[in-house]
């Protein structure tokens, strides 16, 4: 009992002329549909028309088409009896010895499927009637998530606890359909004429459980991302790193709920639409941005420019007195200027300064010797000698008698 491959690869437009009736996936499926019944299509109904869902019951001789990106599962008494993931056309037969129960190909999915097949395959003697369901093996988009209240995580870069409301979408892929259906999909969907299993269906309790698990995994996922040095430890990069955050979210989901190993599901990418930080986190981020702007060479440049402007303003308002208002005197200002000159200057980039002109070495002026003390007042002149000199001048006719008398009176202190 099993399938015989009639043709492989893409389905041609003349298929309805080759097979009068066959089963395919239903038309008009949502991209988020994961499990859905095979429906009969025939030449009499027109190519592409659908019939009721109960036609996913196949019998001996039924022909079934497996399009690219889909897998086919057959069930007997609720247990898996066949699986096909290779695109093409097949005939179901119960008496052909060469028929096969599994067509998994040699690709990535093959070892996963074959392992699960041995675990969950039907072990009894199947009847002639089978239930046929398709499984979506493509990347399933637009699975939404969002938090109604802030979630919190420890952020290594901010060195603090961060809180935020988060909204976004993610894509996932069914990597092991046998494991997914056997371990997670409710029996309601594995029946003749059963409903479509859609990840976004609000009435789908299994899908709602996945949503709740994603929301619960957001906090550890943010913590994994921001505490991973290979991702730069920067919270601001999450919204532009869909693949990197998907890895963190996938790891958090696997650690908490075993999506990959126990359910055959894997998160592929994540798109965060909004992160609304709480008030404390916004204030912290603002401070960190300012600190980032004032770090490194850029910070040295900003500091030097700020101090230079302060010195200039102080000089314009009173020189040394103005500097004193900044808590420094002329000596402190000079020391500050010297320290600024010793700061390393960037040699490239937008803040590079031209090479400074060579500075002349400053040498303090040589210490001047104190002025010699004024010579002591000359000893008082000898009055006798002075009068003798004056008498000689009188005798020589150089001065008059009146002059001599006046000078004599002065010398004698009269």
matplotlib code that plots the C-alpha trace (Angstrom):
import matplotlib.pyplot as plt

x = [0.0, 1.3, 2.0, 3.3, 5.0, 3.3, 5.4, 7.8, 8.4, 6.2, 2.5, 1.7, -1.3, -2.6, -2.9, -6.7, -6.6, -4.3, -6.1, -9.9, -10.0, -7.4, -6.9, -5.0, -4.8, -7.8, -7.8, -7.8, -5.8, -4.4, -0.6, -0.8, -2.6, -0.6, -2.7, -5.6, -7.6, -7.0, -10.0, -11.1, -10.9, -12.1, -12.5, -16.3, -16.1, -13.6, -9.9, -9.3, -12.8, -13.2, -15.6, -16.5, -13.7, -14.8, -13.3, -10.0, -10.9, -8.8, -9.3, -7.4, -6.5, -6.9, -4.6, -3.1, -0.9, 1.7, 2.7, 6.1, 6.3, 3.7, 3.8, 1.1, 0.2, -2.2, -3.8, -5.4, -7.3, -5.7, -2.2, 0.2, 0.4, 2.1, 4.1, 5.2, 7.3, 8.6, 6.5, 4.7, 1.8, 1.1, -1.4, -2.5, -2.7, -3.3, -2.0, 1.1, 4.2, 6.5, 4.4, 6.1, 4.7, 7.2, 8.8, 11.0, 13.7, 17.4, 17.2, 17.4, 14.0, 14.8, 16.7, 14.2, 11.2, 12.7, 13.5, 10.0, 8.5, 10.0, 8.6, 5.1, 4.3, 1.2, 2.1, -1.0, -2.7, -4.3, -7.7, -8.4, -9.7, -7.2, -7.5, -5.3, -4.1, -1.6, 1.0, 2.5, 6.3, 6.9, 7.9, 4.6, 4.4, 2.6, 2.4, 1.8, 2.8, 2.4, 2.6, -0.3, 2.1, 5.8, 8.2, 11.6, 15.0, 18.6, 20.5, 24.3, 25.0, 22.9, 23.9, 20.3, 16.9, 15.0, 11.2, 9.1, 6.0, 6.8, 4.8, 5.9, 5.5, 7.5, 7.7, 8.0, 8.5, 7.3, 10.6, 9.2, 5.5, 5.3, 6.5, 4.3, 1.1, 1.8, 2.9, 1.0, -2.0, -5.3, -7.3, -10.1, -7.9, -7.0, -10.5, -12.4, -13.7, -11.8, -11.1, -8.0, -5.3, -4.4, -1.8, -3.8, -7.2, -8.5, -10.5, -7.5, -6.5, -3.2, -2.2, -3.2, -0.9, 2.0, 1.2, 1.3, 4.6, 6.1, 5.1, 6.5, 9.8, 10.3, 11.9, 14.6, 15.0, 15.8, 18.2, 20.0, 20.4, 21.6, 23.9, 25.5, 28.9, 28.7, 25.6, 27.2, 25.2, 23.2, 19.4, 19.1, 20.2, 17.3, 14.9, 17.3, 18.6, 15.7, 17.8, 19.9, 16.9, 15.1, 18.0, 17.7, 13.9, 14.2, 16.7, 14.5, 11.5, 13.5, 14.9, 11.4, 9.0, 11.1, 9.5, 12.2, 12.9, 9.4, 7.1, 9.0, 8.6, 11.3, 11.3, 12.9, 12.8, 11.3, 10.2, 9.7, 7.2, 7.6, 9.4, 7.9, 10.2, 9.0, 9.8, 12.9, 14.4, 13.8, 15.6, 18.5, 18.8, 18.9, 21.8, 23.6, 23.4, 24.9, 27.7, 28.3, 28.6, 31.2, 33.3, 36.7, 38.4, 35.1, 34.6, 38.1, 37.4, 34.0, 35.6, 38.5, 36.0, 33.8, 36.7, 38.1, 34.8, 34.6, 38.1, 37.3, 34.1, 35.9, 38.5, 35.9, 34.2, 37.2, 40.3, 41.7, 38.7, 36.4, 38.5, 38.2, 34.4, 35.1, 36.9, 40.4, 42.9, 45.4, 47.8, 45.0, 44.0, 47.6, 47.8, 44.5, 45.8, 48.9, 46.9, 44.8, 47.9, 49.1, 45.8, 46.3, 44.7, 42.9, 44.9, 42.1, 38.3, 35.9, 37.4, 41.0, 43.0, 45.8, 49.3, 50.1, 53.0, 56.1, 55.9, 58.8, 60.0, 59.0, 61.9, 61.2, 63.1, 66.4, 66.0, 67.1, 69.5, 68.0, 69.0, 72.2, 71.4, 71.8, 75.3, 75.4, 75.2, 78.7, 80.2, 79.4, 81.7, 84.6, 83.6, 87.2, 88.1, 85.0, 85.6, 89.2, 88.0, 85.5, 88.3, 90.5, 87.7, 87.1, 90.8, 90.8, 87.8, 85.6, 83.0, 82.0, 82.3, 78.5, 78.7, 81.4, 79.5, 76.3, 78.1, 80.1, 76.8, 75.4, 78.5, 78.5, 74.7, 74.1]
y = [0.0, 3.4, 5.8, 5.4, 8.5, 9.3, 12.4, 14.7, 18.4, 21.3, 20.7, 21.3, 23.1, 20.0, 18.0, 18.0, 16.5, 13.7, 12.9, 13.2, 13.7, 14.4, 16.0, 19.2, 21.9, 24.1, 27.5, 30.8, 29.7, 32.3, 32.4, 31.6, 28.3, 25.4, 22.2, 21.8, 19.0, 17.8, 18.6, 16.9, 18.7, 17.3, 18.2, 18.2, 20.9, 23.1, 23.4, 25.0, 24.5, 23.1, 20.6, 20.1, 19.4, 15.8, 14.8, 14.5, 10.9, 8.9, 5.4, 2.9, 4.4, 8.0, 10.5, 13.3, 16.3, 17.7, 21.2, 22.8, 24.0, 21.6, 18.2, 15.5, 13.4, 10.4, 9.1, 5.8, 5.7, 9.0, 7.7, 8.8, 6.2, 8.1, 11.3, 13.0, 16.2, 15.8, 17.9, 15.9, 13.6, 10.4, 7.5, 5.9, 2.1, -0.6, -3.6, -2.4, -4.0, -1.3, 1.5, 3.6, 5.2, 8.0, 10.3, 12.7, 13.3, 13.8, 17.4, 19.1, 17.8, 14.1, 13.1, 14.9, 13.3, 9.8, 10.0, 11.1, 8.6, 5.7, 7.2, 7.9, 5.7, 3.5, 0.0, -1.9, -3.1, 0.0, -0.1, 1.0, 4.4, 7.2, 10.8, 13.1, 16.4, 19.0, 20.7, 24.1, 23.7, 27.3, 30.2, 31.2, 35.0, 37.7, 36.0, 38.9, 39.4, 42.3, 43.0, 44.6, 45.8, 46.4, 43.5, 43.9, 42.5, 43.1, 45.1, 44.7, 47.9, 50.1, 48.2, 48.4, 46.8, 48.0, 48.0, 48.4, 47.6, 45.6, 44.9, 43.1, 40.1, 36.9, 34.2, 30.5, 27.3, 23.8, 21.9, 18.5, 18.1, 14.6, 15.8, 18.9, 17.0, 14.1, 16.2, 19.5, 19.7, 18.9, 15.9, 18.2, 19.1, 15.5, 14.3, 14.0, 17.5, 19.0, 22.8, 24.6, 25.0, 28.6, 30.2, 33.5, 32.0, 33.5, 30.3, 28.1, 27.3, 25.7, 28.8, 31.0, 28.9, 29.6, 33.3, 33.3, 31.4, 34.0, 36.9, 35.0, 34.5, 38.1, 39.1, 36.4, 37.0, 40.7, 39.8, 37.2, 39.8, 42.7, 40.6, 38.9, 40.7, 39.4, 41.5, 44.6, 44.7, 47.6, 47.7, 50.2, 47.5, 45.1, 46.8, 46.7, 43.2, 40.9, 37.8, 38.4, 39.0, 36.0, 33.8, 35.2, 34.8, 31.3, 30.3, 31.7, 29.8, 26.6, 26.9, 27.5, 25.5, 23.2, 24.4, 22.9, 19.6, 18.7, 20.5, 20.7, 24.5, 27.1, 30.9, 32.3, 36.1, 38.8, 42.4, 44.6, 47.4, 49.4, 49.4, 51.9, 52.3, 53.2, 56.6, 55.5, 53.7, 56.7, 59.0, 56.4, 56.2, 60.0, 60.1, 57.2, 59.1, 62.2, 60.1, 58.4, 61.8, 63.0, 59.8, 59.4, 62.0, 63.6, 64.2, 65.7, 68.1, 69.1, 69.7, 71.8, 73.9, 74.4, 75.4, 77.7, 79.5, 79.8, 81.3, 83.7, 84.8, 85.2, 87.4, 89.6, 90.1, 91.0, 89.0, 87.4, 88.5, 86.8, 83.6, 83.7, 83.4, 80.0, 79.0, 79.7, 82.5, 83.4, 80.7, 78.0, 79.3, 79.0, 75.4, 74.6, 76.0, 73.9, 70.8, 71.5, 71.8, 68.4, 66.7, 64.4, 65.8, 63.6, 63.3, 62.2, 62.4, 65.3, 66.5, 66.5, 69.6, 71.0, 70.2, 72.9, 75.3, 74.6, 76.3, 78.3, 77.1, 79.5, 80.5, 82.6, 85.9, 85.9, 87.1, 90.7, 91.7, 94.0, 97.7, 98.6, 100.6, 104.3, 105.4, 106.9, 110.7, 112.2, 113.5, 117.0, 119.5, 121.0, 124.7, 125.8, 124.4, 125.8, 129.3, 129.1, 128.3, 131.1, 133.6, 132.5, 133.2, 136.6, 137.5, 136.4, 138.7, 135.8, 136.8, 140.0, 140.8, 140.4, 137.0, 136.0, 137.3, 135.4, 132.1, 132.5, 133.0, 129.8, 127.7, 128.8, 128.3, 131.9]
z = [0.0, -0.9, -3.8, -7.3, -8.8, -12.2, -13.0, -11.2, -11.0, -12.0, -12.8, -16.5, -17.8, -19.5, -16.3, -16.4, -19.8, -18.7, -15.5, -15.5, -11.8, -9.1, -5.7, -5.0, -2.3, -2.1, -3.9, -2.1, 0.9, 3.3, 3.4, 7.1, 6.5, 7.7, 7.5, 5.0, 3.3, -0.2, -2.5, -5.6, -9.0, -12.3, -15.9, -15.6, -12.8, -14.7, -14.0, -10.6, -9.1, -5.6, -4.0, -0.5, 2.0, 2.7, -0.6, 1.2, 1.5, -1.0, -2.2, -4.3, -7.6, -6.5, -8.2, -6.2, -7.0, -4.7, -5.7, -5.0, -1.4, 0.0, 1.5, 1.6, 4.6, 4.6, 7.8, 8.8, 12.1, 13.1, 12.5, 9.7, 6.9, 4.1, 3.4, 0.2, 0.0, -3.6, -6.1, -8.8, -9.5, -7.7, -7.8, -4.5, -4.7, -2.1, -4.1, -6.0, -4.5, -5.8, -4.1, -1.4, 1.7, 1.9, -0.7, 1.2, -1.4, -0.5, 0.6, 4.0, 5.1, 4.4, 7.5, 9.8, 8.1, 8.0, 11.7, 12.6, 10.2, 12.1, 15.3, 14.2, 11.2, 11.2, 12.2, 11.4, 8.2, 6.7, 5.1, 1.6, 2.7, 3.6, 4.7, 2.7, 4.2, 2.8, 4.9, 4.0, 3.9, 2.8, 5.1, 6.7, 7.1, 9.1, 12.5, 14.8, 18.4, 20.8, 24.6, 26.5, 29.3, 29.5, 29.4, 31.2, 30.6, 31.9, 29.3, 29.3, 27.3, 29.5, 32.6, 33.9, 33.6, 30.5, 30.1, 26.9, 25.0, 21.8, 18.6, 15.5, 13.2, 12.6, 10.0, 10.8, 8.9, 9.5, 9.3, 10.4, 9.4, 10.8, 14.2, 14.0, 13.3, 15.7, 18.7, 18.4, 15.9, 17.6, 16.3, 15.1, 12.1, 11.2, 10.1, 6.9, 6.0, 8.9, 9.2, 8.0, 10.6, 10.3, 12.6, 12.7, 13.4, 16.6, 17.2, 16.9, 20.4, 19.3, 17.4, 20.4, 22.5, 20.1, 20.3, 24.1, 24.1, 21.7, 24.0, 27.0, 25.1, 24.2, 27.4, 27.4, 23.6, 24.2, 27.0, 24.8, 22.0, 24.0, 26.1, 23.1, 22.3, 18.7, 18.1, 19.5, 22.8, 21.3, 21.8, 18.9, 16.4, 17.0, 14.7, 11.8, 12.4, 11.6, 11.2, 14.3, 16.6, 15.0, 16.2, 19.7, 19.7, 18.2, 20.9, 23.7, 22.3, 22.0, 25.5, 27.0, 24.7, 22.5, 19.2, 17.0, 18.8, 20.0, 17.5, 14.2, 14.0, 13.6, 13.5, 10.4, 10.7, 12.9, 12.1, 15.1, 14.2, 17.5, 20.8, 23.2, 26.2, 29.6, 31.1, 33.1, 30.0, 27.8, 30.3, 30.5, 26.7, 26.5, 29.0, 27.2, 23.9, 25.4, 27.0, 23.6, 21.9, 24.5, 24.4, 22.8, 20.6, 19.8, 23.5, 23.9, 21.0, 22.5, 25.9, 24.5, 22.5, 25.6, 27.8, 25.2, 24.9, 28.7, 28.8, 26.0, 27.8, 31.0, 29.4, 27.8, 31.2, 33.2, 32.5, 35.6, 37.6, 35.1, 35.3, 39.1, 38.6, 37.1, 40.2, 38.9, 39.0, 36.3, 37.4, 37.2, 33.8, 32.6, 33.9, 32.2, 28.9, 29.2, 29.9, 26.8, 24.7, 25.9, 24.9, 21.9, 18.8, 16.1, 13.0, 10.7, 10.3, 10.6, 13.9, 12.8, 13.6, 11.5, 12.8, 15.4, 14.7, 16.7, 20.0, 21.3, 24.6, 27.4, 29.6, 32.7, 32.7, 34.6, 38.1, 38.4, 41.1, 43.7, 43.2, 45.0, 48.1, 47.7, 48.8, 52.2, 52.2, 51.8, 54.9, 55.6, 53.8, 55.9, 56.6, 56.8, 53.5, 52.0, 53.3, 52.1, 48.7, 48.7, 49.9, 47.0, 44.6, 46.2, 45.9, 42.3, 41.5, 40.6, 43.2, 44.9, 48.5, 48.8, 47.3, 49.7, 52.7, 51.7, 51.0, 54.3, 56.2, 54.6, 55.4, 58.9, 59.3, 60.1]

ax = plt.figure().add_subplot(projection="3d")
ax.plot(x, y, z, "-o")
ax.set_aspect("equal")
plt.show()
